[in-house]
Amino acid sequence: MPRAKRLLIGELIVMSMGVSTATANENDLKLTIVNPQTLYDPSPNGYSTAVITPRGARVAYISGQGGQDSTGALSPDFAVQVAQAYANLRTALDALGARPDQVAKLTVFVVDHDMSKLEVLTRNVKEMFGEALPAQTLVPVPKLAIDPMLFEVEAVVVLD
């Protein structure tokens, strides 16, 4: 995984993560992570305040990935569904030829969200993204597409 570069500019902490490809200049493909010092630091909770994508980059949108395994089965356990959803997201990234450090934005949907679920969410996002934490929004919902579904994650990915 590439090493994060942090730079203090005024009251902003700017972190740049490399997104390398074989055909483009590496400096043209960096996601810039912005966490203003005057705002709450979201990184301990597994996300960044903002991410700037490179000019002219191709962007892919990954549909919501739930906790279904390859047979379509869903565990009734929230933590199992979250882990499987992130594994499914990783499979979608692999299919695009992308890595987690190319994800600029996540939106997660949690059925009957409460504070007890945050540890599971934070652990899974940090395991997948390390220091390259994308911008992220958590949306509490009463239900998802299928009744036993408890979690869903969608992503915006910079390809090149």
Secondary structure, 3 states (H helix, E strand, C coil): CCCCEEEEECCEEEEEECCCCCCCCHHHHCEEEEEECCCCCCHHHCCECEEECCCCCCEEEEEEEECCCCCCCCCCCHHHHHHHHHHHHHHHHHHHCCCHHHEEEEEEEEECCCHHHHHHHHHHHHHHHCCCCCEEEEEEECCCCCCCCCEEEEEEEECC
